[in-house]
Amino acid sequence: MKARTIVILLITHGIVGIAGFAIGIFVLPILVAPPAPTQSAVEEISAQASYTAEFRRDLQDSDALHWGEGQVSVSSTSITLMGELAPGPDYKLYLSPKYLETEAEFNRLKPDMVRVGDVRTFDNFIIEVPSHIDPSEFTSVIVWCESFGQFITSAKYK
């Protein structure tokens, strides 16, 4: 084979490999996600909430691949979402003492936040609040992609 043919094959196969990897990052979390909680299960737990808020798609650092929308309910024992999140890997739910909507703000305020748990579903979720966390000491809930350091969404509940 000629050197030019080898170079072209390496470049085209590299592009396909990178594209496949990127598609895999997006699709794999959807394929391995556990079943989402039912609407009735979320409604039952949300009825006991002390606070409610809204995830919106139009936040400053939300975009076509990183967003959330729906009603968030916060109680002393659980946090629920009746809505959906853009699929992605390694989502974490945080409580923050201040509302934020950018990656830079998240990184600056992260030492003051508490991580509640993992977000494993993208249509609705129910996350148990560990007993050592008091949501009334915070004002906002944030979904963050830990693997890529990417802001997904946030909502101010008090």
C-alpha positions as CSV (number, residue, x, y, z in Angstrom):
1,M,0.0,0.0,0.0
2,K,1.1,3.5,-0.7
3,A,1.8,5.8,2.3
4,R,-1.0,8.2,1.1
5,T,-3.6,5.3,1.3
6,I,-2.4,4.3,4.8
7,V,-2.6,7.9,6.0
8,I,-6.1,8.3,4.6
9,L,-7.2,5.0,6.2
10,L,-5.8,6.0,9.6
11,I,-7.6,9.4,9.4
12,T,-10.9,8.0,8.3
13,H,-10.8,5.2,10.8
14,G,-9.8,7.6,13.5
15,I,-12.8,9.9,12.8
16,V,-15.2,6.9,12.8
17,G,-13.6,5.7,16.1
18,I,-14.0,9.1,17.7
19,A,-17.6,9.5,16.5
20,G,-18.4,6.0,17.8
21,F,-16.9,6.8,21.1
22,A,-18.9,10.0,21.4
23,I,-22.2,8.3,20.4
24,G,-21.4,5.5,23.0
25,I,-21.0,8.1,25.8
26,F,-24.5,9.4,24.9
27,V,-26.3,6.1,24.3
28,L,-24.7,3.9,27.0
29,P,-26.2,5.6,30.0
30,I,-29.6,5.2,28.4
31,L,-29.0,1.5,27.8
32,V,-27.8,0.7,31.3
33,A,-30.2,3.0,33.2
34,P,-32.5,1.2,35.6
35,P,-36.2,1.6,35.1
36,A,-37.4,5.0,36.0
37,P,-39.9,5.3,38.9
38,T,-43.5,5.5,37.9
39,Q,-45.4,8.8,38.0
40,S,-47.5,7.5,40.8
41,A,-44.5,6.6,42.9
42,V,-42.9,10.0,42.4
43,E,-46.3,11.7,43.2
44,E,-46.7,9.7,46.4
45,I,-43.3,10.7,47.7
46,S,-43.5,14.3,46.4
47,A,-46.7,14.8,48.4
48,Q,-44.6,14.7,51.6
49,A,-42.2,17.4,50.3
50,S,-41.4,20.6,52.2
51,Y,-40.2,22.4,49.1
52,T,-40.8,22.4,45.4
53,A,-38.9,24.0,42.5
54,E,-38.6,23.7,38.7
55,F,-35.7,22.5,36.5
56,R,-35.8,24.6,33.4
57,R,-34.0,24.1,30.0
58,D,-33.1,27.8,29.6
59,L,-30.4,28.1,32.3
60,Q,-27.2,29.9,31.4
61,D,-25.0,26.8,31.1
62,S,-27.7,24.4,29.9
63,D,-27.6,23.5,26.2
64,A,-29.0,21.0,23.8
65,L,-27.0,18.1,25.4
66,H,-27.1,19.3,29.1
67,W,-30.5,20.2,30.5
68,G,-33.3,19.2,32.8
69,E,-36.9,20.1,33.1
70,G,-39.7,19.2,35.5
71,Q,-40.8,19.6,39.1
72,V,-38.3,18.9,41.8
73,S,-39.7,18.1,45.3
74,V,-37.4,18.2,48.4
75,S,-38.2,16.7,51.8
76,S,-36.0,15.7,54.7
77,T,-35.9,12.1,53.4
78,S,-36.0,12.3,49.6
79,I,-35.6,14.4,46.5
80,T,-37.8,13.6,43.5
81,L,-38.0,14.8,39.9
82,M,-41.2,14.6,37.9
83,G,-39.7,15.4,34.5
84,E,-36.6,14.5,32.6
85,L,-32.9,15.0,32.2
86,A,-30.7,14.9,29.1
87,P,-29.1,11.5,29.3
88,G,-25.4,11.3,30.3
89,P,-22.9,9.5,32.4
90,D,-22.2,9.8,36.1
91,Y,-24.8,12.4,37.2
92,K,-24.7,13.5,40.8
93,L,-27.3,15.4,42.8
94,Y,-26.0,18.2,45.1
95,L,-27.6,20.6,47.5
96,S,-26.1,24.1,47.5
97,P,-26.5,27.0,49.9
98,K,-26.7,29.4,46.9
99,Y,-28.5,29.1,43.6
100,L,-26.3,28.8,40.5
101,E,-26.6,28.1,36.9
102,T,-23.1,27.8,35.5
103,E,-20.1,25.5,35.6
104,A,-17.8,28.2,37.0
105,E,-20.2,28.9,39.9
106,F,-20.5,25.2,40.6
107,N,-16.8,24.8,40.8
108,R,-16.4,27.9,43.0
109,L,-19.2,26.8,45.4
110,K,-18.5,23.0,45.4
111,P,-16.8,23.1,48.8
112,D,-19.9,24.5,50.4
113,M,-22.2,21.9,48.8
114,V,-23.2,18.4,49.8
115,R,-23.5,15.5,47.5
116,V,-26.8,13.7,48.1
117,G,-26.5,10.8,45.7
118,D,-26.3,9.4,42.2
119,V,-28.9,10.2,39.5
120,R,-29.4,6.9,37.6
121,T,-32.6,7.6,35.7
122,F,-33.4,10.3,33.1
123,D,-37.2,10.2,33.2
124,N,-38.2,11.0,36.8
125,F,-36.1,10.1,39.8
126,I,-36.3,9.4,43.5
127,I,-33.2,9.9,45.6
128,E,-33.0,9.2,49.3
129,V,-31.5,11.9,51.4
130,P,-28.9,10.5,53.8
131,S,-29.8,11.0,57.4
132,H,-26.8,13.3,58.1
133,I,-28.0,15.8,55.4
134,D,-30.6,18.5,56.3
135,P,-32.1,20.0,53.1
136,S,-33.5,22.9,55.1
137,E,-29.9,24.1,55.5
138,F,-29.6,24.6,51.7
139,T,-31.5,26.6,49.0
140,S,-30.9,24.8,45.7
141,V,-30.6,21.4,44.1
142,I,-28.1,20.8,41.3
143,V,-27.5,18.0,38.8
144,W,-23.9,17.7,37.8
145,C,-22.0,15.4,35.5
146,E,-19.0,14.3,37.6
147,S,-17.1,12.5,34.8
148,F,-17.0,15.5,32.5
149,G,-17.3,18.4,35.0
150,Q,-20.5,19.5,33.2
151,F,-23.4,21.6,34.6
152,I,-26.7,19.9,33.8
153,T,-29.4,21.9,35.6
154,S,-30.4,23.5,38.9
155,A,-33.4,24.8,40.8
156,K,-33.9,27.1,43.8
157,Y,-36.3,25.6,46.3
158,K,-36.1,28.2,49.0
